[in-house]
Amino acid sequence: DNLQNAYFYLLNYLTDQQNSTSEFVTSFMAGEPLDAAITQGSAATQFHGLPLLESRFSCNIYLDQKQNAFNALNDIAAIFRGMLYWSSGYIFASNDQAKEAVMLFTNANVANGSFVYSGSSLNSRSTVVTVRFNDRDDSYKPKVEFVEDSAGIREFGIVEKEVIALGVTSRGQANRLAKWMLYTNQTETDTIQFTTGQEGSYLKPGDVVKVQDKLKTSKRYGGRISDIDYAVNSITLDEGIEQNIVGQKITVIVP
């Protein structure tokens, strides 16, 4: 039942307009609509009579064989750079978009008070992406969209990645997919590892967190609260603060 509901909401979202009132849209996609009209791309200036605007993401797919339902749903979710995952008997959805941080991690709430940093391999940073899709403007014939990052090629050389864009029938959408992959490969290159306590059980895949590492800054900006006095709106910190914080913003996580 959960798979069927997720499948319904997913297809409903992909086909509905941005004023959709389905539960999938209103409860999960609270930010910018994924189907907002945007410019079609270079094809809009090359051919006459074609629309200049198109949905940010669209899906044109025909399932012609039996397959694992969860895998099929994840393939469809990947069209809008999303993913589905199973947790506590329910299916949840997440996608790559700007969102607010849900938790703050400092040296005070991680094991041994340390963070481990590492970077991605240079060989994994794609500088050229080819996207295979079926062009709806040419009788759905297989086409290839080629996008390169000239700055990345000068620094890392030609590192090519080939992608099959499931359900994509627009050259503009294929071009945006290639640019997104180049951007993420060239900019999201650092990873951080740490061990924490019960705070970690609150997080889900796709959540954004803040990290305040005192070894990365000259001053201490994070810690634990030892007491809260709600009567006078005051808090007692685990350690003192040397610098002046009058007028600054403080983020507090309490039960």
C-alpha positions in Angstrom: 0.0 0.0 0.0 2.8 2.4 0.9 4.5 1.8 -2.5 1.2 2.3 -4.3 0.6 5.6 -2.5 4.1 6.8 -3.2 3.8 5.8 -6.8 0.4 7.7 -7.0 1.8 10.9 -5.4 4.9 10.7 -7.6 3.0 10.4 -10.8 0.4 12.9 -9.6 3.1 15.4 -8.9 4.9 14.9 -12.2 1.7 15.6 -14.1 -0.1 18.2 -12.0 0.4 21.9 -12.3 2.3 23.8 -9.6 -1.0 24.6 -7.8 -1.5 20.9 -7.0 -3.0 20.2 -3.7 -1.9 16.6 -3.4 -0.3 15.5 -0.2 3.1 14.8 -1.9 3.3 18.4 -3.1 2.0 20.2 0.0 3.8 18.2 2.7 7.2 17.7 1.0 7.8 20.2 -1.8 7.3 23.4 0.2 9.9 25.3 -1.8 10.1 26.4 -5.4 7.8 24.2 -7.6 9.7 21.7 -9.6 7.4 22.2 -12.6 7.9 26.0 -12.7 8.1 27.2 -16.3 11.7 28.0 -17.4 13.4 28.8 -20.7 13.8 25.8 -23.0 17.4 26.4 -23.8 19.4 26.7 -27.0 16.8 24.9 -29.0 14.4 27.8 -28.5 16.6 30.0 -30.6 17.3 27.4 -33.3 13.8 26.3 -34.2 10.8 28.4 -34.9 7.3 27.5 -33.7 8.5 25.7 -30.5 7.5 26.8 -27.0 10.0 29.1 -25.3 9.0 27.9 -21.9 8.8 24.3 -20.5 8.4 22.7 -17.1 11.6 22.4 -15.1 11.2 18.6 -15.0 8.9 16.5 -17.2 8.6 12.7 -17.6 7.6 10.8 -20.7 7.9 7.2 -20.0 6.3 3.8 -20.8 6.8 0.9 -18.5 6.7 -2.2 -20.8 8.1 -4.9 -18.5 7.8 -6.2 -14.9 10.3 -4.8 -12.5 10.9 -4.1 -8.8 8.4 -1.4 -7.8 10.8 0.4 -5.4 13.6 0.6 -8.0 11.1 1.9 -10.6 10.0 4.6 -8.3 13.5 5.6 -7.5 14.3 5.8 -11.3 11.3 8.1 -11.7 12.3 10.2 -8.7 15.8 10.6 -10.1 14.3 12.6 -13.0 13.8 15.6 -10.6 17.1 14.8 -8.8 15.3 13.0 -6.0 15.3 9.7 -4.2 12.9 7.5 -2.2 13.9 5.6 0.9 12.2 3.2 3.3 12.2 4.0 7.0 10.1 2.8 9.9 7.5 1.1 7.7 7.0 4.2 5.5 8.4 5.6 2.2 9.8 9.1 2.3 11.0 11.3 -0.5 13.9 13.7 -0.7 15.5 15.8 -3.5 18.4 18.1 -4.1 17.2 21.6 -3.5 17.9 24.5 -1.2 16.5 23.9 2.3 17.0 25.1 5.9 19.3 23.2 8.2 17.6 21.0 10.8 20.4 20.5 13.3 23.7 22.0 14.4 26.8 19.8 15.3 29.7 21.3 17.2 32.7 19.8 19.0 30.5 19.5 22.1 28.0 17.0 20.7 30.3 14.7 18.6 32.5 11.9 19.9 35.9 13.0 21.0 35.0 16.5 19.8 36.5 15.9 16.4 35.4 16.0 12.7 37.2 14.1 10.0 37.4 15.9 6.6 38.2 14.4 3.3 38.0 15.3 -0.4 36.7 13.5 -3.5 39.1 11.9 -5.9 40.3 14.0 -8.8 39.3 11.2 -11.2 35.7 11.4 -10.0 35.3 15.1 -10.9 33.6 14.9 -14.3 34.4 17.7 -16.7 32.4 16.4 -19.7 28.9 14.9 -19.6 27.0 13.3 -22.4 23.3 12.8 -21.8 21.3 10.3 -23.9 17.6 11.1 -24.4 14.8 10.8 -26.9 14.0 14.0 -28.7 10.3 14.7 -28.8 10.9 17.4 -31.5 12.4 14.7 -33.9 9.9 11.8 -33.6 11.5 10.7 -30.3 14.7 9.6 -32.0 17.7 8.9 -29.7 19.9 12.0 -29.3 22.9 12.9 -27.3 23.4 16.2 -25.4 27.1 17.1 -24.9 28.1 19.7 -22.2 31.7 20.4 -21.1 33.2 22.5 -18.3 36.1 24.4 -19.9 37.6 25.5 -16.6 37.4 22.0 -15.2 39.1 20.6 -18.3 42.0 23.0 -17.9 42.5 21.9 -14.3 41.6 18.1 -14.3 41.7 17.2 -18.0 38.9 15.4 -19.8 36.9 13.2 -17.4 33.8 12.0 -19.3 30.6 10.7 -17.8 27.7 9.3 -19.8 24.2 9.4 -18.5 21.0 7.8 -19.8 18.2 10.3 -19.0 15.1 8.1 -18.2 11.9 9.8 -19.3 13.6 12.9 -20.7 12.4 14.0 -24.1 13.6 17.6 -24.1 17.0 18.7 -25.2 16.7 21.6 -22.7 16.1 19.3 -19.8 18.9 17.1 -20.9 21.2 20.1 -21.0 20.1 21.2 -17.5 20.8 17.7 -16.2 24.3 17.8 -17.6 25.0 21.2 -16.1 23.8 20.0 -12.7 26.1 17.0 -12.8 29.1 19.2 -13.8 28.3 21.7 -11.0 27.9 19.1 -8.3 31.0 17.2 -9.3 33.1 20.4 -9.3 31.8 22.1 -6.2 30.6 19.4 -3.9 34.0 17.9 -3.3 34.3 17.7 0.5 33.0 15.2 2.9 32.8 15.3 6.7 32.5 12.3 9.1 31.8 12.3 12.8 30.1 10.2 15.4 27.3 11.6 17.5 24.7 10.5 20.0 20.9 10.5 19.9 20.9 13.6 17.8 21.8 11.6 14.8 18.6 9.5 15.0 16.6 12.6 14.1 18.3 13.0 10.7 17.0 11.6 7.4 18.6 11.2 4.0 18.7 14.6 2.3 18.6 16.7 5.5 20.9 19.7 5.8 22.9 20.3 9.0 25.2 23.0 10.2 28.7 22.2 11.5 30.6 24.5 13.8 34.2 23.3 14.3 36.3 25.3 16.6 39.4 24.1 14.8 38.2 25.8 11.7 37.7 29.2 13.3 39.6 31.4 15.6 36.8 31.6 18.1 34.3 29.2 19.7 30.8 29.6 18.4 29.1 26.4 19.6 28.6 24.2 22.6 26.1 22.8 25.0 23.5 24.4 27.3 23.8 23.4 30.9 20.6 25.2 32.1 17.6 27.2 30.8 15.7 29.6 32.9 12.4 30.2 31.1 11.2 32.7 33.7 13.8 35.3 32.8 14.7 34.0 29.3 18.3 33.2 30.1 20.6 30.2 29.4 23.8 28.9 31.1 26.5 27.7 28.7 28.9 24.9 29.4 31.9 27.3 28.8 32.3 31.0 28.9 32.4 33.2 25.8 35.2 35.7 25.5 34.0 37.8 22.6 31.2 40.3 22.5 28.0 38.6 21.3 25.5 41.5 21.8 23.2 41.8 18.8 24.3 38.4 17.3 22.0 35.5 16.6 22.1 32.3 18.6 20.6 29.0 17.5 19.3 26.8 20.3 18.1 23.2 20.0 15.8 22.1 22.9 13.3 19.2 23.4 
